[in-house]
Amino acid sequence: MSKDIFGLHPSKLSEYQHDIIYQIKCKAVELSDMYDELVDSREKSIAKTNLEQSVMWAVKSCCINDGDEDIDIKFEKGDSKKVG
């Protein structure tokens, strides 16, 4: 289990995993761009740091969990894709 946590035995990502990671990162870029419009402050820095952490943990979750159940992903244009 520890080897999986630290990525010593990385698995190949499925199409689902690639799709969801891409969507997570696209949404994070959108939110980060919105944050950039805020006045520079400690709170803004904390918000950006926590966004980076959130993305990191979400991507890690996607990478270490196979996602073997059916999940309906909502994409940008309102399209949805059933995967699993």
Secondary structure, 3 states (H helix, E strand, C coil): CHHHHCCCCCCCCCHHHHHHHHHHHHHHHHHHHHHHCCCCCHHHHHHHHHHHHHHHHHHHHHHHCCCCCCEEEECCCCCEEEEC
